[in-house]
Amino acid sequence: MLQEFHTLINDLDSDGKPMGGEVQARGLTIHWQNGPLGRIGTDERIKPNGAFIETVIEAARQRIQWYNDNGFGCRENSLAITKLEEALHWLDARTKRRVREGVEGTHEGS
């Protein structure tokens, strides 16, 4: 059974582009990154101001792996880990593509 969210806010900027937001449920509060994580110059990134989806997925993946390694290993856990790793792979591929296209850290492109 999934927990109900107490707060689920996804903000848009004045141009209708995704910005920050917040998620709250029992034992969980996430303040999402507000705005693109652009760069200062060539290599230095702007300091993050919130959480990224990849961080949350990795936290869930690590926790399920911990269960698998500590007496609660099962096929379903292993499949869930595989799917979370796949999600991380595709999100990383998206970022690398956006870097190649020169639009990473902006609201440009897809």
N, C-alpha and C positions, 0 to 999 in steps of 0.2 A: 504494500500500500504506500503510495507516495504521500509525502507531507504537503499540506496546503501552504501556499505562500501567504505570509502576512502582508508583504509589500512586494509589488512587482511593477517597477517603473522603468520604461525605456524612453529616454528623452530624444527629441529632435531639435536641431538648430533652426534658425529662422528660414533656412533654405530647404528644410525638410530632410536634412542629412542626419544620420545617427550620431548621437552624442553619448553622454554618460547615462547613468541610471542607477537603480538600486534594486537588490533582491534581498528579502529577509524571510527566513523561515526559522523554525525552532533550531537553535544551535548554529545558525548560519546568517551572516550578513556580508553582502558583497556590494562594494561601491565600484561600478564599472569605470573604466578609463573614459574620461570626458574629452572627446576630440581626438583627432588623429595624433599619432606619436611621430611627429615629423622629426627632421634633423636640423641641427645647427651646423652649417657648413657641410662638409662631406661625410664625416664619420660619426661625429658626436650626436647622439639622440637627445631630444627634449626629455626631461625627467618625467616618468609616468606619474599620473595623479590618481590612478585607480587600477583595478584588476583587469586582466585580459582573459578571454575565454580559454586560451591555451593553458593558463595557470590553473584554472579551475578543473579542466579536464585532467591535467597531470596530477593534481591532488587526488581526484577520484581514482585514477588509474593506480597510483601508488598505494592507496588505502586498500583497494581490492587485491593487489599483489601481496600486501602485508597479510591479509586474511589467508590467501593461498599458501603463503610461506609459514603460517603459524597454526596449522591444524584444521583449517576450513577450506582447503583446496578442493575445487570441484570443476567440472566441465563448464558449467554456466559462468563461474567467475573467470575462467580462462578465456571464454568467448567474449565476455564483457571487456576484459583487458585488451584483447585483440582489436575490438571495435573502437575502443578509446585510443589505442595506438594508431589505428587507421585515421581517425579524426584528426589527431595531431599531425600525422603525415600530410594530409590534404591541406590543413591550415598552413603548415610550413611551406608546402608547394605554392600555395597562393601568395604568401609573402615573398618568396623568391621570385615568382613571376612578376609581381608588382615592382620589386626592386629593379629587375631587368628592364621593365617598361618605364622606369623613372617616375612612377606614381605612388610608390610606397610612402606612407605618412601623409597622404592627402586624401581628399574625397573624390579625386579624379579616377576615371577608369572603373573597372569592376573587379 
